[in-house]
Amino acid sequence: MIPVLGLVVGVVLGLVLQPSVPAALQPYLPIAVVAALDALFGGLRAVLDGMFNDRVFLVSFLSNVTIAAFIVFLGDQLGVGTQLSTGVVVVLGIRIFSNAAAIRRHLFKA
């Protein structure tokens, strides 16, 4: 219940305060969001499988965001930022859809 409450508070604060992202960090925001969604869907799958561990979730969340941001940063430094960003989105997207399929199978037995 606490994570859901935190999510709601975060969304409300974001809508009320309307924070802006500095131009230098804008390429990293979509990748961070996709990495966070990957961790979120993985956590939900673990809850439904009865294997959720808050430490694993936190480490997964932070490491996904950090590694994804580092890959995009490295791509920017090498001049291939968009290609590596696309690669990160594809890999994390596959993981998100895999977790979503497992969640669907668990909830709907289909």
Secondary structure, 3 states (H helix, E strand, C coil): CHHHHHHHHHHHHHHHHCCCCCCCCHHHHHHHHHHHHHHHHHHHHHHHHCCCCHHHHHHHHHHHHHHHHHHHHHHHHHCCHHHHHHHHHHHHHHHHHHHHHHHHHHHHCC
